[in-house]
Structures are given as C-alpha cells and as structure tokens.
C-alpha cells in the first residue's frame, strides 16, 4: 500500500491510496476463508466447501466485505502513522475490489488547523472576590422556612386566592367525552404560580368549598401536547378544600429539619456553600477571560465546518430541552430552523476555537488523561445521573464517547494549566446585586447541602423526581407541585 496526503485547505485533507493486486487478492482470500468456516452448501460438510464454490456462491457479500475490511484496516494504519485525529467523519470514495487488479481509493476528512500558539502563560486577569452578602443568606433562610411551612385547611367559606393551596377534582371534556390525560381527583395545586392555565385558575377562584363549576378553556398554540394545542375544551372542576401555608419562625428545630445542628451551624454552612460555589463560578469567569484574551490574539484561525455545525446542533438541543421544561417547543420561538442556526453560529465558533486551542496547548505541554481519570469521571457522572456505573460505562463505550470524554478532560486540564500560570488580580464585587444571572437562578436551589430544593415549575419538579427518586415520568406528572416538593424535601433530609 502507498498513499499520498493532499492539503485541500488548512482544515481539510485528502488521502489517495494505491493498493497492489497482491494485497487485493490477499484481502479477498482472507474473507473467503472466513466464509468457508460458516458456509452451508449442499453436498459439502461445513468448513470443507472449496474456496471457488464459496467465492462463486457468495461473490457479492465476499467482495463487499473484503473491500470494507481492507479500507478500514488501512485507514487505521494510515492515521496511526500520520498521527492525525479526524475532526469529522471520514468520507470514502471507492469502488469494489477486483481479483488480480490494482485498487485505488481516496478518503477526505476535516482536521484541526495548525496553530502558531501565542504566549499563554503569565497572563494577567481579574477575578472577582467571593463575597457573600447577608441578604443572600436571608433569602436561603426564607426558602428553608417555606419548605417547612404547614398546610392548614381554611375554615372560612370563600373563594380561594393566589398563594393558597386548593384541593380539586377536575376533567377536560370535548364533545361530552373526557380527554385522556387531563383528569385528576383530589389534586393539590397552589394558585398564582402558573401551575395551570390562567382561565382554569380563574374558574377555581369563583368556587367555594364543595362547589362545582365549568368553563371553556383554550390551550395555547405552542402547548407542548401538539394534540391539544389551540383546542377549546370544557373544564369541569370541584373544589374540595382551600388551604394556607403557615410559615414558621426560624429556630433550631427548623434548622435540624434542614439537616443542621442549630441555626448558627445552618447559617455558617449556607455561607460556606455559597462561597465555594461563587469562588468556582468566579474562577470559571476568569478562565473564560484568559481564553478570550489568548484566542483573540490569533489572527488566522480557520475552523472545521462540520465541527461548527455539530456544536450548533448541540446548542439547539439544549434550547429545546430548556423549552420542554417550560412546556413549550421550538415552534414557540417563531423562528425557522435556519434562523436559529444562524443565531447560534457565533457562539458555536467560539466554542470550537476554545476546544481546538486547548487541545493544541495540551499537545504542546504533553498533557494526557490516564484510564484512572476516565474511570473517576464516569463514576462521578454515574452518581449525578443515578445510573449504575457499569451501564454508563457500556453506553460510553458502545457509542464511541470515551474519546470525546478524554478530549474534554484534556481541555479542562489545559485550561487549569493556563489559569495556574496566570497572574490573578482579585477585585471586589460592586454590590450584592453583582451576583450573576446564573447564580440568581441556581444558587438558591443548591446553596447548602441540607437546604433543599425549591422548584419553580412542576416540569422542573417532575424532571428532578424522575432522575433522583426513580419515579416514572407518568407517575410524577400525576403529583401536584406541592407533593413533589414535599417528596424532594424528605429525600434530601434523609440523605
């Protein structure tokens, strides 16, 4: 075998391979030998069928497999010899092998560009000091108190108000028939939190305990259940009880329910958890600044098109997942698929540049990832997802995800190297409002190990329950938000 590498562009390679007839014949003969072992031909014992008979009877399969096996073997050999890591799928242009005939084929694929690495050590970067403000601790305490609120039935006979819990039975009717999936008995729901359509909540607010009522409700055009989107149905509802949440005063007893010894220990634990989380977030922000600073100094930075497209696909998948949690679909954005891809292109290109640059740094520094590091990361992922380690590991191996996992860990290691070599200038945060948008959304839910989780929507609660409690999705959807919150609090307290 002989081959010639052509540089079509800084990120694309073409390799033309010439295979002499001797190697072609050897590949065909090897495949025939494999077929002889299993061939079932009348008049011959298994394994004793003459090669000529096998070649004649299974000509199409033999020559097809021989061609594929030969090309795959040679591609691996060529890539190993050239130390090239394709960044895209390998496109093969080849005909089929012919006995006693030289064989020629070509392959094309994308590669990472060769970079003239700028100086990436000893750079100066500002990092915001991890400061925790009293109002942030107070906010977490407020959530803990909310989690420990008692629900009591209101004796006054009056319509319910926003913030109160209603116990209801309901069903949706179309042409006099109950619609599947929109029916529940003794269902608890908090009014005013967007757990139901506004028209349905308005109906409930007209009832008093023991009363029934009905009203026509229109489902939104972007409703997640496409079969109901835009439909007008009749909702019939009976109000069984109106309840209020009585929030307790902060005490050692409340702190103990949240997993702490007393109030002082709880406040200290919340502050420490917040501080660790904020320090990590501020460090990540500094690392991002460092990368932007270095990558911005690279003038010529061509990118593999397929890698950019792949990252755009991932961003759209992430967006679809977030919308799904809100009970919406991509169609709710009112944009074409191409418009969304165009909007995500710049972000995808930034991500690809970071990955390529960090992999180049890893190669320059001789960084590597050991099997033990791969195993430790998979173990961590297994714990986070609640999956058995052996199942997660098999999934990664079967789907060829180990290489991409190793690359991600290499990028992390290269980023740490650049950060450790940098001159970090610590700056004070402007004010309590300086917490990032991400912190505002995530910190209250994760601030302290014993603090619990406060779900904002039922979709979020259902997802958490499926992942952490092992509940089936259909079962979880049958619970109210309050019930899912109660189960989550109990689970975390036991942990």
Secondary structure, 3 states (H helix, E strand, C coil): CEEEEEEEECCEEEEEEEECHHHHHHHHHHHHHHHHHHCCCCCCCCCCCCHHHHHHHCHHHHHHHHHHHHHHHHHHHHHHHHCCCCCCCCEEECCCCCCCCCEEEEEEEECCCCCCCCCCCCCEEEEECCCCCHHHHHHHHHHHHHHCCEEEECCCCCCCCCCCEEEEEEEEEECCEEEEEEEEEEEEEECCCCCCCHHHHHHHCCCCCCCEEEEEEECCCCCCCCCCCCCEEEEEEEEEEEEEEECCCCCHHHHHHCCCCCHHHHHHHHHHHHHHHHHHHHHHHHHHHHHHHHHCCCCCCCCCHHHHHHHHHHHHHHHHHHHHHCCCCHHHHCCCHHHHHHHHHHHHHHHHHHHHHHHHHHHHHCCCCCHHHHHHHHHHHHHHHCCCHHHHHHHHHHCCCHHHHHHHHHHHHHHHHHHHCCEEEEECCCCHHHCCHHHHHHHHHHCCCCCCCCCCCHHHHHHHHHHHHCCCHHHHHCCCHHHHHHHHHHHHHHC
